[in-house]
């Protein structure tokens, strides 16, 4: 076994990335305070070839050195928009036909492993504040909530870890449906 060199990874250029058909997901960050988490989300969004990231409320926007530090250039490839209010982003996406999904523990959550994606749908995935989660007013206007199954003593993951888990799962489910 030999580790591959960067030149062997067949990475897309930013221009190729922008021209490539994306997976039908938009990540909405609802009042995320950590710049490192924001940068990590951009990097994960690039890795899973998603449509974009919507930054809402107190969530900082590029360019910022601490976002750049963890994004490693993904703020150049991944489309993003800023909204003062998360509800405004949701309203726009609903008009565009997106299914709105809060990633949160609620009394009606569907476990991530039980949630099925459809080829014909586009999804907006809302991830909330590091301590408070997705705001209840945002949950109220979401179509459904998905919960990541957890088995230990803690009942939450870091926001950037949650984004990675959810996107990995949903993109893989979508790819299997396409086969």
Secondary structure, 3 states (H helix, E strand, C coil): CCCCCHHHCCCCCHHHHHHCCCEEEEEEEECCCCHHHHHHHHHHHHHCCEEEEEEECCCCCCCCHHHHHHHCCHHHHCCEEEECCHHHHHHHHHHCCEEEEEECCCCCCEEHHHCCCCCCCEEEEEEEECCCECCHHHHHCCCEEEECCCCCCCCCCCHHHHHHHHHHHHHHHHHHHHC
